[in-house]
């Protein structure tokens, strides 16, 4: 595999603390995890462990039809940035969007992009 190939992995809701060394040993460039329903609490273990790679904590629950506001996603990302260095944060939904309709998905993604832009302007 070429060095410029970026490897991503996704892990659904779980308690990761006991297996963080094994997750790090997978050497994925980015791990995305479902964290919006836990209010980013699942990130605490990654911060304490000092996870060496990048992390995409989910900023909205794709299992709910509720569209989160930009401000809500900004708050979650700010909370995540207290545990994970901002340069290592990716911005993404909790998981895939196959259970959602187009209208709610587009609105939620627009809010997510606006939240990311707002925070990037601060860093």
NUDRENRO-304812 format. One record per residue: residue in three letters; chain; x, y, z of N, C-alpha, C, O, CB in turn. Coordinates in Angstrom, 1 decimal, padded with zeros to 4 digits. Glycine has a CB too. Example, Ala and Ser with C-alpha at 12.3 -4.5 7.8 and 13.67 -1.06 7.14 Angstrom:
2
<pt "ala" "A" <013.2 -005.7 007.8> <012.3 -004.5 007.8> <013.2 -003.3 007.8> <014.2 -003.3 008.5> <011.3 -004.5 009.0>>
<pt "ser" "A" <012.8 -002.2 007.1> <013.7 -001.1 007.1> <012.9 000.0 007.9> <013.4 001.1 008.0> <014.1 -000.6 005.7>>
***
This chain:
123
<pt "unk" "A" <000.8 -001.2 000.0> <000.0 000.0 000.0> <000.9 001.2 000.0> <001.9 001.3 000.7> <-001.0 000.0 001.2>>
<pt "unk" "A" <000.5 002.2 -000.8> <001.3 003.5 -000.9> <001.2 004.3 000.4> <000.2 004.3 001.1> <000.8 004.3 -002.1>>
<pt "unk" "A" <002.3 005.0 000.8> <002.3 005.8 002.0> <001.2 006.8 002.0> <000.7 007.2 003.0> <003.7 006.5 002.1>>
<pt "unk" "A" <000.8 007.4 000.8> <-000.2 008.4 000.8> <-001.6 007.9 000.9> <-002.5 008.6 001.0> <000.0 009.2 -000.5>>
<pt "unk" "A" <-001.8 006.5 000.9> <-003.1 005.9 001.1> <-003.4 006.1 002.6> <-002.7 005.7 003.5> <-003.1 004.4 000.7>>
<pt "unk" "A" <-004.6 006.7 002.8> <-005.0 007.0 004.2> <-006.0 005.9 004.6> <-007.0 005.7 003.9> <-005.7 008.4 004.3>>
<pt "unk" "A" <-005.8 005.3 005.8> <-006.6 004.2 006.3> <-007.5 004.8 007.4> <-007.0 005.4 008.3> <-005.7 003.0 006.8>>
<pt "unk" "A" <-008.8 004.5 007.2> <-009.8 004.9 008.2> <-010.5 003.7 008.7> <-010.7 002.7 008.0> <-010.9 005.9 007.6>>
<pt "unk" "A" <-010.9 003.7 010.0> <-011.7 002.7 010.6> <-012.8 003.3 011.3> <-012.7 004.5 011.8> <-010.8 001.7 011.5>>
<pt "unk" "A" <-013.9 002.6 011.5> <-015.1 003.2 012.2> <-015.4 002.1 013.3> <-015.5 000.9 013.0> <-016.3 003.4 011.3>>
<pt "unk" "A" <-015.7 002.6 014.5> <-016.2 001.8 015.5> <-017.4 002.4 016.1> <-017.5 003.5 016.5> <-015.1 001.6 016.6>>
<pt "unk" "A" <-018.4 001.5 016.3> <-019.7 001.9 016.8> <-019.6 002.0 018.3> <-018.6 001.7 018.9> <-020.8 000.9 016.4>>
<pt "unk" "A" <-020.7 002.4 018.9> <-020.8 002.6 020.4> <-020.1 001.5 021.1> <-020.5 000.3 020.9> <-022.2 002.8 020.9>>
<pt "unk" "A" <-019.2 001.8 022.0> <-018.5 000.8 022.8> <-017.7 001.5 023.9> <-017.6 002.7 023.9> <-017.6 -000.1 021.9>>
<pt "unk" "A" <-017.3 000.7 024.8> <-016.3 001.2 025.8> <-014.9 000.8 025.3> <-014.6 -000.4 025.3> <-016.6 000.5 027.3>>
<pt "unk" "A" <-014.1 001.7 025.0> <-012.9 001.5 024.3> <-011.7 001.4 025.3> <-010.6 000.9 024.9> <-012.6 002.6 023.3>>
<pt "unk" "A" <-011.9 001.9 026.5> <-010.7 002.0 027.4> <-009.8 000.8 027.6> <-008.6 000.9 027.6> <-011.2 002.4 028.8>>
<pt "unk" "A" <-010.4 -000.4 027.6> <-009.7 -001.6 027.8> <-008.9 -002.1 026.6> <-008.0 -002.9 026.7> <-010.6 -002.7 028.2>>
<pt "unk" "A" <-009.3 -001.5 025.4> <-008.6 -002.0 024.2> <-007.9 -000.9 023.4> <-007.6 -001.1 022.2> <-009.6 -002.7 023.3>>
<pt "unk" "A" <-007.7 000.3 024.0> <-007.0 001.4 023.3> <-005.6 001.0 022.8> <-005.3 001.4 021.7> <-006.9 002.6 024.3>>
<pt "unk" "A" <-004.8 000.3 023.5> <-003.5 -000.1 022.9> <-003.7 -000.9 021.7> <-002.9 -000.8 020.7> <-002.7 -000.9 024.0>>
<pt "unk" "A" <-004.7 -001.8 021.6> <-004.9 -002.6 020.4> <-005.5 -001.8 019.3> <-005.1 -002.0 018.1> <-005.9 -003.8 020.8>>
<pt "unk" "A" <-006.3 -000.8 019.6> <-006.8 000.1 018.6> <-005.7 000.9 018.0> <-005.6 001.1 016.8> <-007.9 001.0 019.1>>
<pt "unk" "A" <-004.8 001.4 018.8> <-003.7 002.2 018.4> <-002.7 001.3 017.5> <-002.2 001.8 016.5> <-002.9 002.8 019.5>>
<pt "unk" "A" <-002.6 000.0 017.9> <-001.7 -000.9 017.2> <-002.3 -001.2 015.8> <-001.5 -001.6 014.9> <-001.6 -002.2 017.9>>
<pt "unk" "A" <-003.6 -001.0 015.5> <-004.1 -001.1 014.2> <-003.5 -000.1 013.2> <-003.4 -000.4 012.0> <-005.6 -001.0 014.2>>
<pt "unk" "A" <-003.0 001.0 013.7> <-002.3 002.0 013.0> <-003.2 002.6 011.9> <-002.7 003.0 010.8> <-001.1 001.5 012.4>>
<pt "unk" "A" <-004.5 002.7 012.1> <-005.3 003.4 011.2> <-005.0 004.9 011.3> <-004.8 005.4 012.4> <-006.9 003.2 011.4>>
<pt "unk" "A" <-005.0 005.6 010.2> <-004.7 007.0 010.2> <-005.8 007.8 010.9> <-005.5 008.8 011.7> <-004.5 007.6 008.8>>
<pt "unk" "A" <-007.0 007.4 010.8> <-008.2 008.0 011.4> <-009.1 007.0 011.9> <-009.4 006.0 011.2> <-008.9 009.0 010.4>>
<pt "unk" "A" <-009.6 007.2 013.1> <-010.7 006.3 013.6> <-011.9 007.3 013.8> <-011.8 008.3 014.4> <-010.3 005.7 015.0>>
<pt "unk" "A" <-013.1 006.8 013.3> <-014.3 007.6 013.5> <-015.1 006.7 014.5> <-015.2 005.5 014.4> <-015.1 007.8 012.2>>
<pt "unk" "A" <-015.7 007.4 015.5> <-016.5 006.8 016.5> <-017.8 007.5 016.8> <-017.9 008.7 016.6> <-015.7 006.6 017.8>>
<pt "unk" "A" <-018.8 006.8 017.2> <-020.1 007.4 017.5> <-020.0 007.9 018.9> <-019.8 007.2 019.9> <-021.2 006.3 017.4>>
<pt "unk" "A" <-020.1 009.3 019.0> <-019.9 009.9 020.3> <-021.0 010.9 020.7> <-021.0 011.5 021.8> <-018.6 010.6 020.4>>
<pt "unk" "A" <-021.9 011.3 019.7> <-022.8 012.4 020.0> <-023.7 012.0 021.2> <-024.0 012.9 022.0> <-023.6 012.7 018.8>>
<pt "unk" "A" <-024.2 010.8 021.2> <-025.2 010.5 022.3> <-024.5 010.4 023.7> <-025.2 010.5 024.7> <-025.8 009.1 022.0>>
<pt "unk" "A" <-023.2 010.2 023.7> <-022.5 010.1 025.0> <-022.0 011.5 025.3> <-021.3 011.7 026.3> <-021.3 009.2 024.9>>
<pt "unk" "A" <-022.3 012.5 024.6> <-021.9 013.9 024.8> <-020.3 014.0 024.8> <-019.7 014.7 025.7> <-022.5 014.5 026.1>>
<pt "unk" "A" <-019.7 013.2 024.0> <-018.2 013.1 023.8> <-017.5 012.4 024.9> <-016.3 012.4 025.0> <-017.7 014.5 023.7>>
<pt "unk" "A" <-018.3 011.8 025.9> <-017.6 011.2 027.0> <-016.7 010.0 026.6> <-015.7 009.7 027.2> <-018.7 010.7 028.0>>
<pt "unk" "A" <-017.1 009.4 025.5> <-016.3 008.2 025.0> <-014.9 008.7 024.6> <-014.0 007.8 024.5> <-016.9 007.6 023.8>>
<pt "unk" "A" <-014.6 009.9 024.4> <-013.3 010.4 024.0> <-012.3 010.5 025.2> <-011.1 010.5 025.0> <-013.4 011.8 023.4>>
<pt "unk" "A" <-012.9 010.5 026.4> <-012.0 010.7 027.6> <-010.9 009.6 027.6> <-009.7 009.9 027.9> <-012.8 010.6 028.8>>
<pt "unk" "A" <-011.2 008.4 027.3> <-010.2 007.3 027.3> <-009.1 007.6 026.3> <-007.9 007.3 026.5> <-010.8 006.0 027.1>>
<pt "unk" "A" <-009.5 008.1 025.1> <-008.5 008.4 024.0> <-007.6 009.5 024.5> <-006.4 009.4 024.2> <-009.2 008.8 022.7>>
<pt "unk" "A" <-008.1 010.5 025.2> <-007.3 011.6 025.7> <-006.3 011.1 026.7> <-005.1 011.5 026.7> <-008.1 012.7 026.2>>
<pt "unk" "A" <-006.8 010.3 027.7> <-005.9 009.8 028.7> <-004.9 008.9 028.2> <-003.7 008.9 028.7> <-006.8 009.0 029.8>>
<pt "unk" "A" <-005.2 008.1 027.2> <-004.3 007.2 026.6> <-003.3 007.9 025.6> <-002.2 007.4 025.3> <-005.0 006.1 025.8>>
<pt "unk" "A" <-003.7 009.1 025.2> <-002.9 009.9 024.3> <-002.9 009.2 022.9> <-001.8 008.9 022.4> <-001.5 010.2 024.8>>
<pt "unk" "A" <-004.0 008.9 022.4> <-004.2 008.2 021.1> <-003.3 008.9 020.1> <-003.5 010.1 019.9> <-005.7 008.1 020.7>>
<pt "unk" "A" <-002.5 008.2 019.4> <-001.5 008.9 018.5> <-002.0 009.4 017.2> <-001.3 010.2 016.5> <-000.3 008.0 018.3>>
<pt "unk" "A" <-003.1 008.9 016.7> <-003.6 009.3 015.4> <-004.8 010.2 015.4> <-005.1 010.7 016.5> <-003.9 008.0 014.6>>
<pt "unk" "A" <-005.4 010.4 014.3> <-006.5 011.3 014.3> <-007.8 010.7 014.6> <-008.0 009.4 014.4> <-006.6 012.0 012.9>>
<pt "unk" "A" <-008.8 011.4 015.1> <-010.1 010.9 015.5> <-011.2 011.8 015.0> <-011.1 013.0 015.0> <-010.1 010.9 017.1>>
<pt "unk" "A" <-012.2 011.1 014.5> <-013.4 011.8 014.0> <-014.6 011.4 015.0> <-015.3 010.4 014.7> <-013.8 011.4 012.6>>
<pt "unk" "A" <-014.8 012.2 016.0> <-015.9 011.9 016.9> <-017.2 012.4 016.2> <-017.3 013.5 015.7> <-015.8 012.6 018.2>>
<pt "unk" "A" <-018.2 011.5 016.2> <-019.5 011.9 015.6> <-020.2 013.0 016.3> <-020.2 013.1 017.6> <-020.5 010.7 015.6>>
<pt "unk" "A" <-020.6 014.0 015.5> <-021.2 015.2 016.1> <-022.7 015.2 016.0> <-023.4 016.2 016.5> <-020.6 016.4 015.5>>
<pt "unk" "A" <-023.3 014.2 015.4> <-024.8 014.1 015.5> <-025.2 012.7 015.3> <-024.6 011.9 014.5> <-025.4 015.0 014.4>>
<pt "unk" "A" <-026.3 012.4 016.0> <-026.9 011.0 016.0> <-027.7 010.7 014.7> <-028.7 011.3 014.5> <-027.8 010.8 017.3>>
<pt "unk" "A" <-027.2 009.9 013.9> <-027.8 009.6 012.6> <-029.0 008.6 012.8> <-029.8 008.4 011.9> <-026.9 009.0 011.6>>
<pt "unk" "A" <-029.2 008.1 014.0> <-030.3 007.2 014.3> <-031.6 008.0 014.6> <-032.7 007.4 014.8> <-030.0 006.3 015.4>>
<pt "unk" "A" <-031.5 009.3 014.7> <-032.6 010.2 015.1> <-032.9 011.1 013.9> <-032.0 011.6 013.2> <-032.3 011.0 016.4>>
<pt "unk" "A" <-034.2 011.3 013.7> <-034.6 012.3 012.6> <-034.4 013.7 013.0> <-034.5 014.6 012.1> <-036.1 012.1 012.2>>
<pt "unk" "A" <-034.0 014.0 014.2> <-033.8 015.3 014.7> <-032.6 015.9 014.0> <-031.5 015.2 014.1> <-033.7 015.4 016.2>>
<pt "unk" "A" <-032.7 017.1 013.5> <-031.5 017.8 012.9> <-030.9 018.7 013.9> <-031.5 019.6 014.4> <-031.9 018.6 011.6>>
<pt "unk" "A" <-029.6 018.4 014.3> <-029.0 019.2 015.3> <-028.6 020.6 014.7> <-028.2 020.7 013.5> <-027.7 018.5 015.8>>
<pt "unk" "A" <-028.7 021.6 015.5> <-028.3 023.0 015.1> <-026.8 023.1 015.1> <-026.0 022.3 015.7> <-028.8 024.0 016.1>>
<pt "unk" "A" <-026.3 024.0 014.3> <-024.9 024.3 014.2> <-024.3 024.5 015.6> <-023.2 024.0 015.9> <-024.6 025.5 013.3>>
<pt "unk" "A" <-024.9 025.3 016.4> <-024.4 025.6 017.8> <-024.2 024.3 018.6> <-023.3 024.3 019.4> <-025.4 026.6 018.5>>
<pt "unk" "A" <-025.1 023.4 018.5> <-025.0 022.1 019.2> <-023.7 021.4 018.8> <-023.0 020.8 019.6> <-026.2 021.2 019.0>>
<pt "unk" "A" <-023.5 021.3 017.5> <-022.3 020.6 017.0> <-021.0 021.4 017.4> <-020.0 020.8 017.6> <-022.4 020.5 015.4>>
<pt "unk" "A" <-021.1 022.7 017.4> <-019.9 023.5 017.8> <-019.6 023.2 019.2> <-018.4 023.0 019.6> <-020.2 025.0 017.7>>
<pt "unk" "A" <-020.6 023.1 020.1> <-020.4 022.7 021.5> <-019.7 021.4 021.6> <-018.8 021.2 022.4> <-021.7 022.8 022.3>>
<pt "unk" "A" <-020.2 020.4 020.9> <-019.6 019.1 021.0> <-018.2 019.1 020.5> <-017.3 018.4 021.1> <-020.4 018.1 020.1>>
<pt "unk" "A" <-017.9 019.8 019.4> <-016.5 019.9 018.9> <-015.6 020.6 019.9> <-014.4 020.2 020.1> <-016.5 020.5 017.6>>
<pt "unk" "A" <-016.1 021.6 020.5> <-015.3 022.3 021.5> <-015.0 021.4 022.7> <-013.9 021.4 023.2> <-016.1 023.6 022.1>>
<pt "unk" "A" <-016.0 020.6 023.1> <-015.7 019.6 024.2> <-014.7 018.6 023.7> <-013.8 018.2 024.5> <-017.1 018.9 024.6>>
<pt "unk" "A" <-014.8 018.1 022.5> <-013.9 017.2 022.0> <-012.4 017.7 022.0> <-011.5 017.0 022.2> <-014.2 016.7 020.6>>
<pt "unk" "A" <-012.3 019.0 021.6> <-011.0 019.6 021.5> <-010.3 019.8 022.9> <-009.1 020.2 022.9> <-011.1 021.0 020.8>>
<pt "unk" "A" <-011.1 019.6 024.0> <-010.4 019.7 025.3> <-009.7 018.4 025.6> <-008.9 018.3 026.5> <-011.4 020.0 026.4>>
<pt "unk" "A" <-010.0 017.3 024.9> <-009.5 016.0 025.1> <-008.5 015.6 024.0> <-007.5 015.0 024.2> <-010.6 015.0 025.2>>
<pt "unk" "A" <-008.8 016.0 022.8> <-008.1 015.6 021.6> <-007.5 016.9 021.0> <-008.3 017.9 020.8> <-008.9 014.8 020.5>>
<pt "unk" "A" <-006.3 017.0 020.6> <-005.7 018.2 020.0> <-006.5 018.6 018.7> <-006.8 017.7 017.9> <-004.2 018.0 019.6>>
<pt "unk" "A" <-006.9 019.8 018.5> <-007.7 020.2 017.4> <-007.2 019.8 016.1> <-007.9 019.5 015.1> <-007.9 021.7 017.4>>
<pt "unk" "A" <-005.9 019.7 015.9> <-005.2 019.3 014.7> <-005.5 017.8 014.4> <-005.3 017.4 013.2> <-003.7 019.6 014.7>>
<pt "unk" "A" <-005.9 017.1 015.4> <-006.2 015.6 015.2> <-007.6 015.3 015.1> <-008.0 014.2 015.0> <-005.6 014.9 016.4>>
<pt "unk" "A" <-008.5 016.3 015.1> <-009.9 016.1 015.0> <-010.5 016.2 013.6> <-010.1 017.1 012.8> <-010.7 017.2 015.9>>
<pt "unk" "A" <-011.3 015.2 013.3> <-012.1 015.2 012.0> <-013.5 015.5 012.4> <-013.9 015.3 013.6> <-012.0 013.8 011.3>>
<pt "unk" "A" <-014.3 016.1 011.5> <-015.7 016.4 011.8> <-016.6 015.5 010.9> <-016.4 015.5 009.7> <-016.0 017.9 011.5>>
<pt "unk" "A" <-017.4 014.7 011.6> <-018.3 013.8 010.8> <-019.5 013.4 011.7> <-019.5 013.6 012.9> <-017.5 012.5 010.5>>
<pt "unk" "A" <-020.5 012.9 011.0> <-021.7 012.3 011.7> <-021.2 011.1 012.5> <-020.1 010.6 012.3> <-022.8 012.0 010.7>>
<pt "unk" "A" <-022.1 010.6 013.3> <-021.8 009.4 014.1> <-021.5 008.2 013.2> <-020.6 007.4 013.5> <-023.0 009.1 015.0>>
<pt "unk" "A" <-022.2 008.0 012.2> <-022.1 006.8 011.4> <-022.7 007.1 010.0> <-022.8 008.3 009.6> <-023.0 005.6 012.0>>
<pt "unk" "A" <-022.9 006.1 009.2> <-023.5 006.3 007.8> <-024.9 006.9 007.9> <-025.5 006.9 009.0> <-023.5 005.0 007.1>>
<pt "unk" "A" <-025.4 007.4 006.8> <-026.6 008.1 006.8> <-027.8 007.3 006.1> <-028.8 007.9 005.7> <-026.4 009.4 006.1>>
<pt "unk" "A" <-027.6 006.0 005.9> <-028.6 005.3 005.2> <-030.0 005.2 005.8> <-031.0 005.0 005.0> <-028.1 003.9 005.0>>
<pt "unk" "A" <-030.1 005.5 007.0> <-031.4 005.5 007.7> <-032.2 006.8 007.6> <-033.3 007.0 008.1> <-031.3 005.0 009.1>>
<pt "unk" "A" <-031.5 007.8 007.0> <-032.1 009.2 007.0> <-032.5 009.6 005.6> <-032.0 009.1 004.6> <-031.0 010.2 007.5>>
<pt "unk" "A" <-033.5 010.5 005.6> <-034.0 011.0 004.3> <-033.1 012.1 003.8> <-032.3 012.7 004.5> <-035.4 011.5 004.4>>
<pt "unk" "A" <-033.2 012.5 002.5> <-032.4 013.5 001.9> <-032.5 014.9 002.6> <-031.5 015.5 002.9> <-032.7 013.6 000.4>>
<pt "unk" "A" <-033.7 015.3 002.8> <-033.9 016.7 003.4> <-033.2 016.8 004.7> <-032.5 017.8 004.9> <-035.4 017.0 003.5>>
<pt "unk" "A" <-033.5 015.9 005.6> <-032.8 016.0 006.9> <-031.3 015.8 006.9> <-030.6 016.5 007.6> <-033.4 015.0 007.9>>
<pt "unk" "A" <-030.9 015.0 006.0> <-029.4 014.7 005.8> <-028.7 016.0 005.3> <-027.7 016.4 005.8> <-029.2 013.5 004.9>>
<pt "unk" "A" <-029.3 016.6 004.3> <-028.7 017.8 003.7> <-028.6 018.9 004.7> <-027.6 019.6 004.8> <-029.4 018.2 002.5>>
<pt "unk" "A" <-029.7 019.1 005.5> <-029.7 020.2 006.5> <-028.7 019.9 007.6> <-028.0 020.8 008.0> <-031.1 020.3 007.1>>
<pt "unk" "A" <-028.7 018.7 008.0> <-027.7 018.3 009.1> <-026.3 018.5 008.6> <-025.4 019.0 009.4> <-027.9 016.9 009.6>>
<pt "unk" "A" <-026.0 018.0 007.4> <-024.6 018.2 006.9> <-024.2 019.6 006.7> <-023.1 020.0 006.9> <-024.5 017.4 005.6>>
<pt "unk" "A" <-025.2 020.4 006.2> <-024.9 021.9 006.1> <-024.5 022.5 007.5> <-023.6 023.3 007.6> <-026.1 022.6 005.5>>
<pt "unk" "A" <-025.3 022.1 008.5> <-025.0 022.6 009.8> <-023.6 022.1 010.3> <-022.9 022.8 011.0> <-026.1 022.1 010.8>>
<pt "unk" "A" <-023.3 020.9 010.0> <-022.0 020.3 010.4> <-020.9 021.0 009.7> <-019.9 021.3 010.4> <-022.0 018.8 010.1>>
<pt "unk" "A" <-021.0 021.3 008.4> <-019.9 022.0 007.7> <-019.8 023.4 008.3> <-018.7 023.9 008.4> <-020.3 022.1 006.2>>
<pt "unk" "A" <-020.9 024.1 008.6> <-020.9 025.4 009.1> <-020.2 025.4 010.5> <-019.4 026.3 010.9> <-022.3 026.0 009.3>>
<pt "unk" "A" <-020.5 024.4 011.3> <-019.8 024.2 012.6> <-018.3 024.0 012.5> <-017.5 024.7 013.2> <-020.4 023.0 013.4>>
<pt "unk" "A" <-017.9 023.2 011.5> <-016.5 023.0 011.3> <-015.8 024.3 010.8> <-014.7 024.6 011.3> <-016.3 021.9 010.2>>
<pt "unk" "A" <-016.4 025.0 009.9> <-015.9 026.3 009.5> <-015.7 027.3 010.6> <-014.7 028.0 010.7> <-016.7 026.9 008.3>>
<pt "unk" "A" <-016.7 027.3 011.4> <-016.7 028.3 012.6> <-015.5 028.0 013.5> <-014.8 028.9 013.9> <-018.0 028.2 013.4>>
<pt "unk" "A" <-015.3 026.7 013.8> <-014.3 026.3 014.7> <-012.9 026.5 014.1> <-011.9 026.9 014.7> <-014.4 024.9 015.2>>
<pt "unk" "A" <-012.8 026.2 012.8> <-011.5 026.3 012.1> <-011.1 027.8 012.1> <-009.9 028.0 012.1> <-011.6 025.8 010.6>>
<pt "unk" "A" <-012.0 028.7 012.0> <-011.7 030.1 012.0> <-011.1 030.5 013.4> <-010.3 031.5 013.5> <-012.9 030.9 011.8>>
<pt "unk" "A" <-011.3 029.7 014.4> <-010.8 030.0 015.8> <-009.5 029.4 016.0> <-008.8 029.8 017.0> <-011.8 029.5 016.8>>
<pt "unk" "A" <-009.0 028.5 015.2> <-007.8 027.7 015.4> <-006.7 028.1 014.4> <-005.6 027.6 014.5> <-008.0 026.2 015.4>>
***
